[in-house]
């Protein structure tokens, strides 16, 4: 069993910062690519930022220069540092990961966390 648990969401004023964490636990051999997604009320879920196992990153245009994704492989944890937050960043944030669960099984399996809410007030 593998679990992804997000934390770090909350209420912040516009211009403020938050750091989200996504911790993977359970039967894990290797965490491969990880993405942070968000879903605002009435909108589709969208990719915010992604990071590969080797550390290559990509960002949605709307967050470039404000958000930074990073990972600590020793802790199986991925972070999303969010600076200069705007009211339009308000959403539920989810992490998604491709995980190899056993050294003898090269397949990866895709997992979602339960989400953490971010609210940015104007």
N, C-alpha and C positions, 0 to 999 in steps of 0.2 A: 504494500500500500504506500502511496505517495501522497503527500499533502503539500499544498502551497498556501501559505498564510501571509496575507498582506497586513500591513500596519502602518501607522503614521498619518492617516488622514485626519481631518478636522476642519474647524472653521478658522479662516484667516482673512485679514483685510487685504484689499487690493494692494499690490506692491510687496506683499509679504512672501514668506518662503515656507515650504514644507519639504520634508524628506520622507518618501515612502520606502518601505522595505518589503521584499518578497522573499520569504524563507521557505526553502524546500526541505522536507523531512521524510523519513521513511526509507524504503528500499531503493537506494540511489547509488548507481555507479558513477554516472556523470550527468551533469546538467548541461545541455547543449544551448541552443538559442533560446533567449528569453525576450518576451515583449511585454511592454506595458500598454494597456488599452484603456480607453475611457468611454463611458456612455452617459450622456446627459439625458434628462427626461425628454421623451418624444423623439430622440435622435438615435441613429444607428451607432453601434459600437465602432470605435475607430482606433487605429494603431497610433500611439503617441511616440513611442521610442522602442528600439530593439537593440539587442546586443548579442553577438555570437560568442561561442565558447572561447574564441581567440581574442575577443575584445573589440571587434569591429562594431561600430554603432551607426544607427540611422535614426532620423527624427522626422516627425511631421513638420511641415513648413510652419505651422501655427505655433510651434514651441521651440523652434531652432533659436539658439542663443539664450534661451531662458531655462530650459530643462537640461539635465545631464543624467545619463544612465551609466551605471557602473556595476561591477560585480566583485564579490569576494568568493572565489571558488572554494577556499578552505571552509567557508561557512555555508556554502550552497545558498548564498543570499545575493539578491540583486536589488539595487537601490535606484530610486528616481528622485534626484534633487530638483525641486521646482522653485525657481526664483521669479521675481517680478510677476507674481500671480495676478491674473485678471479675472473678473467675474465670469467671463466665458470659459474659464478653465473648470468651472463648477461641474462636477460629474462624479459618478462612481468609477473608481479606478481598479482595474483588474490586471493581474499578471498571468501570463501564459508561458508555459515552458515545455520544451521537448527534452525528455529525460530518458537516458539509458538506465534501466533498472538493474541490470546484471552484467558482469564482465563477460559471461559466456553467451549473452544474447545481444547481438549488435543492433537490434531494433530499438527505435525510440518511441516513446509514447507521449501523447500530448495531454497536458493538464492545465486546468484553470483554478485560480484561487477564488475565494468567495467575495472579494471586493472590499474596498475601503472608500468611504465617502469623503470627498473634498468639496468644501463650500467656500467660495471667495466672495466676500461682501464688498460692495462698492462704497 
